[in-house]
Amino acid sequence: IGSSPAEVQSRLDWYADHVGRYLPSASDRARRQFANGPLVGTPEQIVDRLHELEKLGMTYAICYFADAAYDPSSVDLFAREVVPAL
């Protein structure tokens, strides 16, 4: 999650770099997997996607914040902007 598309890309870049330090061959694949995940984007995009999934029958979601141990701002942004919109 990021407050803008540019911030989302920056966080994806961070994740790929982080994975690449330990598993260089997996860096690009990890970035693609996260970038195509259902809950990647701005708060508005994530709220829209969660509403779509709810219409399909989803009643709860388990969210993973890959950067939470290093920077809690993603979790804070989710709690501040996504949760109230649901």
C-alpha positions as CSV (number, residue, x, y, z in Angstrom):
1,I,0.0,0.0,0.0
2,G,1.1,3.5,-0.8
3,S,-0.5,6.9,-0.7
4,S,0.1,7.4,-4.4
5,P,1.0,5.1,-7.4
6,A,4.6,6.4,-7.2
7,E,4.8,5.4,-3.5
8,V,3.3,1.9,-4.3
9,Q,6.1,1.5,-6.9
10,S,8.7,2.7,-4.5
11,R,7.6,0.1,-1.9
12,L,7.6,-2.6,-4.5
13,D,11.1,-1.6,-5.5
14,W,12.1,-1.7,-1.8
15,Y,10.7,-5.2,-1.5
16,A,12.5,-6.5,-4.6
17,D,15.7,-5.0,-3.3
18,H,15.2,-6.5,0.2
19,V,14.5,-10.0,-1.3
20,G,17.4,-9.6,-3.7
21,R,19.9,-9.1,-0.9
22,Y,19.2,-12.6,0.3
23,L,17.9,-14.4,-2.8
24,P,19.2,-12.5,-5.8
25,S,17.6,-14.9,-8.3
26,A,14.1,-14.4,-6.7
27,S,14.0,-10.6,-6.7
28,D,12.2,-10.0,-10.0
29,R,9.8,-12.9,-9.4
30,A,9.0,-11.6,-5.8
31,R,8.3,-8.1,-7.2
32,R,6.0,-9.4,-9.9
33,Q,4.1,-11.6,-7.4
34,F,3.5,-8.7,-5.0
35,A,2.7,-6.2,-7.8
36,N,0.0,-8.4,-9.1
37,G,-1.5,-9.2,-5.7
38,P,-5.1,-8.3,-5.0
39,L,-4.3,-5.8,-2.2
40,V,-1.5,-3.8,-3.8
41,G,-2.1,-0.2,-4.6
42,T,-3.4,3.1,-3.1
43,P,-5.9,3.0,-0.3
44,E,-8.7,3.8,-2.8
45,Q,-7.7,0.9,-5.1
46,I,-7.5,-1.5,-2.2
47,V,-10.9,-0.5,-0.8
48,D,-12.4,-0.9,-4.3
49,R,-10.8,-4.4,-4.7
50,L,-12.0,-5.5,-1.2
51,H,-15.5,-4.4,-2.1
52,E,-15.3,-6.4,-5.3
53,L,-14.1,-9.5,-3.4
54,E,-16.8,-9.0,-0.8
55,K,-19.4,-9.1,-3.6
56,L,-17.9,-12.4,-4.7
57,G,-18.4,-13.8,-1.2
58,M,-15.2,-13.0,0.7
59,T,-16.1,-12.3,4.3
60,Y,-12.6,-11.5,5.7
61,A,-9.1,-10.9,4.5
62,I,-5.7,-11.7,5.9
63,C,-3.3,-9.0,4.9
64,Y,0.4,-9.2,4.8
65,F,2.7,-6.2,5.1
66,A,6.1,-7.2,3.9
67,D,7.7,-4.0,5.2
68,A,6.0,-3.9,8.6
69,A,9.1,-5.0,10.6
70,Y,11.1,-2.2,9.0
71,D,8.6,0.6,8.6
72,P,5.1,0.6,10.1
73,S,3.8,3.3,7.8
74,S,2.1,0.8,5.5
75,V,0.1,-0.7,8.4
76,D,-0.7,2.8,9.6
77,L,-1.9,3.9,6.2
78,F,-4.1,0.8,5.9
79,A,-5.6,1.4,9.4
80,R,-6.1,5.1,8.8
81,E,-7.6,5.0,5.3
82,V,-8.7,1.5,4.3
83,V,-10.3,0.1,7.5
84,P,-12.7,3.0,8.1
85,A,-13.8,2.8,4.4
86,L,-14.9,-0.8,4.9
